Amino acid sequence: MKKTLTNIAIVAALAATSSVAMANKAGDMIARVGAVNVTPSSDKATIYAGGNKVDLGAGALTASVESETQLGLNFVYFATDKIAVELLAATPFSHDLKVHSGSTELDLGKTKHLPPTLSALYYLNAPSDKFQPYVGLGLNYTVFFEEEFAPGVTGAGSVGGLNLTDLKLKNSWGLSAQVGFDYHLNEKWLVNASARYIDIDTTATFKAIDGSVPGKVEVSIDPMVYMVSVGYKF
């Protein structure tokens, strides 16, 4: 009987040691890598040129941004057992820009962007649990680059004779909010899934009709960002 109780005590001690070793604790760092999908809101922004709405006969022209998936990276540092700081990074996203005239949709152009986001995370469960759900709030800075119009809206033979040139998108500051979870497979490896909303508002400026007319589009991209990843704890 005494031997049985001793064996039970040893097993319990080993289980407790395993649980503690798997715990989140102050000073831990996690690196995650996986797929990130950026899905902009479905809102369409009205295009203005010379201060007036552009209308080719089927209502005001509007613009929208298409979704994109890329390789995502993020890094988490635990300030306490339950509070952490996370930096979201990714390889550049390339988005197609669409223009809408009534029921007709045309390629407007494309742009690339990087959306680094710094967030504070709060983990809801006990630090020793394998399943670690969390909520987070953060600050995003989105950098746009390599903006260009599609061939169909440039040149003398462009749609409606617009001949659009010099596309530029203004960089954006905005807040973000997210929910997610880590599930610890062992002491070092884990899987993660998260969904976050990012407030991204930009102004696209351009020139039309051989550069003689300035134009702009106020775009609320405001995407949902979804990530599925594998993580390693240091």
C-alpha positions in Angstrom: 0.0 0.0 0.0 2.8 2.4 1.0 4.6 1.6 -2.4 1.4 2.3 -4.3 1.0 5.6 -2.6 4.6 6.5 -3.3 4.1 5.7 -7.0 1.0 7.8 -7.1 2.9 10.7 -5.5 5.7 10.4 -8.0 3.2 10.4 -11.0 1.4 13.4 -9.5 4.7 15.2 -9.0 5.8 14.5 -12.6 2.4 15.7 -13.9 2.7 18.9 -11.9 6.2 19.4 -13.2 5.0 18.9 -16.8 2.2 21.4 -16.2 4.4 24.1 -14.7 7.0 23.6 -17.5 4.3 24.3 -20.1 3.1 27.4 -18.3 3.3 30.9 -19.6 5.5 33.0 -17.4 7.1 36.4 -17.3 10.1 36.6 -19.6 8.9 33.9 -22.0 9.0 34.7 -25.8 7.0 33.0 -28.5 7.7 33.2 -32.3 4.8 32.3 -34.6 4.7 31.7 -38.4 1.8 30.9 -40.6 -0.8 32.2 -43.1 -2.3 35.6 -42.8 -5.4 36.7 -44.7 -6.4 40.4 -45.0 -10.0 40.8 -46.0 -11.0 44.5 -46.5 -14.4 45.8 -45.8 -16.9 45.6 -48.6 -17.5 49.3 -48.7 -17.0 51.0 -52.0 -15.4 54.5 -52.1 -16.6 57.2 -54.5 -14.0 58.5 -57.0 -13.7 62.3 -57.3 -11.8 64.3 -60.0 -11.6 68.0 -60.0 -13.8 68.0 -56.8 -16.7 66.3 -58.6 -17.9 62.7 -58.7 -16.7 60.8 -61.7 -19.7 59.5 -63.7 -19.4 57.6 -67.0 -23.2 57.4 -67.4 -24.0 54.5 -65.0 -23.7 56.3 -61.7 -20.7 57.5 -59.8 -17.5 55.5 -60.2 -16.5 53.7 -57.0 -13.4 51.8 -55.9 -12.8 48.8 -53.8 -9.9 46.7 -52.5 -9.6 42.9 -52.9 -8.4 40.4 -50.2 -5.0 38.8 -50.1 -3.1 36.0 -48.2 0.5 36.1 -47.3 3.1 34.6 -44.9 2.7 36.1 -41.5 5.1 36.4 -38.5 4.5 37.6 -35.0 6.5 37.7 -31.8 5.2 37.7 -28.3 6.9 38.7 -25.1 5.4 38.0 -21.7 5.7 41.0 -19.3 3.8 38.9 -16.6 2.3 35.5 -16.6 -0.9 36.8 -18.2 0.0 40.0 -20.0 2.1 40.0 -23.1 3.2 42.4 -25.9 2.9 41.2 -29.5 4.3 42.5 -32.8 2.6 41.4 -36.0 4.7 41.4 -39.2 4.3 39.8 -42.6 5.7 39.7 -46.1 4.2 42.5 -48.3 0.6 42.2 -49.2 -0.4 42.9 -52.8 -4.0 44.0 -53.3 -5.9 44.4 -56.6 -7.9 47.7 -56.8 -11.3 47.5 -58.6 -13.4 50.3 -60.1 -17.2 49.9 -60.4 -19.5 51.7 -62.9 -23.0 50.4 -62.4 -22.9 46.6 -62.7 -19.5 46.8 -64.5 -16.3 46.0 -62.7 -12.9 46.8 -64.1 -9.3 46.6 -62.9 -8.3 49.9 -61.5 -4.7 49.0 -60.4 -2.8 47.5 -57.5 -0.8 48.4 -54.5 1.4 46.7 -51.9 1.4 47.3 -48.2 2.9 46.3 -44.9 0.7 46.5 -41.8 3.0 46.2 -38.7 0.8 46.1 -35.5 1.9 46.3 -31.9 -0.6 44.9 -29.4 -1.0 44.3 -25.7 -2.5 40.8 -25.0 -4.3 39.5 -21.9 -4.5 35.7 -21.5 -7.7 34.6 -19.8 -6.8 31.1 -18.4 -4.5 30.0 -15.7 -0.9 30.2 -17.0 -0.4 26.5 -16.6 -3.3 25.5 -19.0 -2.5 24.1 -22.4 -5.4 26.1 -23.9 -4.6 29.8 -23.7 -7.3 32.2 -25.1 -6.5 35.9 -25.2 -7.8 39.3 -26.1 -5.7 42.2 -27.4 -5.7 45.9 -28.3 -3.1 47.5 -30.4 -1.8 50.2 -32.7 -1.3 49.7 -36.5 0.8 51.6 -39.0 0.2 50.7 -42.6 2.7 51.6 -45.3 1.6 51.6 -49.0 4.1 51.3 -51.8 4.4 50.3 -55.5 1.0 51.8 -56.4 0.1 51.6 -60.1 -2.9 51.9 -62.4 -4.0 49.0 -64.7 -3.4 49.5 -68.4 -7.2 49.8 -69.0 -7.5 53.2 -67.2 -4.3 54.8 -68.5 -3.3 56.1 -71.9 -5.3 57.8 -74.6 -7.5 54.7 -75.1 -8.5 54.4 -71.4 -12.0 53.8 -70.2 -14.0 57.1 -70.5 -10.8 58.8 -71.7 -9.7 59.2 -68.0 -6.0 58.5 -68.6 -5.2 58.1 -64.9 -1.7 58.7 -63.7 0.4 59.2 -60.5 -1.4 57.0 -58.1 -0.4 57.5 -54.5 -1.9 56.1 -51.3 -1.3 57.8 -47.9 0.1 55.8 -45.1 -2.3 55.1 -42.2 -2.3 55.0 -38.4 -5.1 53.1 -36.7 -6.2 51.0 -33.7 -6.7 47.2 -33.8 -8.6 44.7 -31.7 -8.2 40.9 -31.7 -9.2 37.6 -30.1 -7.2 34.4 -30.4 -5.7 31.4 -28.7 -2.6 29.4 -28.3 -2.8 25.6 -27.7 0.4 24.2 -26.3 1.4 20.8 -27.8 4.3 20.4 -25.5 6.8 22.5 -23.5 8.1 24.3 -26.7 5.6 24.0 -29.6 2.1 25.4 -29.9 -0.6 26.2 -32.5 -2.3 29.5 -32.8 -5.4 31.1 -34.4 -6.5 34.7 -34.3 -8.9 37.2 -35.8 -8.4 40.9 -35.6 -10.0 44.1 -36.9 -7.7 46.9 -38.0 -8.8 50.5 -38.6 -7.0 51.4 -41.9 -8.1 54.6 -43.7 -6.2 56.1 -46.6 -6.5 58.8 -49.3 -5.7 57.7 -52.8 -4.6 60.7 -55.0 -4.1 60.6 -58.8 -4.2 62.8 -61.9 -6.7 62.4 -64.8 -7.0 63.5 -68.4 -3.3 63.9 -69.2 -2.5 65.2 -65.7 -4.8 68.2 -66.0 -7.3 67.2 -63.4 -6.4 66.2 -59.8 -8.5 63.3 -58.3 -8.8 61.4 -55.0 -10.6 58.6 -53.3 -11.1 58.3 -49.5 -10.9 54.6 -48.8 -11.8 52.9 -45.5 -10.1 49.6 -45.9 -10.8 48.5 -42.3 -9.9 44.8 -42.8 -10.5 41.7 -40.8 -7.1 39.9 -40.5 -7.1 36.1 -39.9 -4.0 34.1 -39.0 -3.4 30.4 -38.4 0.1 29.6 -37.3 2.6 27.4 -35.5 4.6 28.8 -32.6 7.8 28.0 -30.7 8.4 29.2 -27.1 11.8 30.3 -26.0 
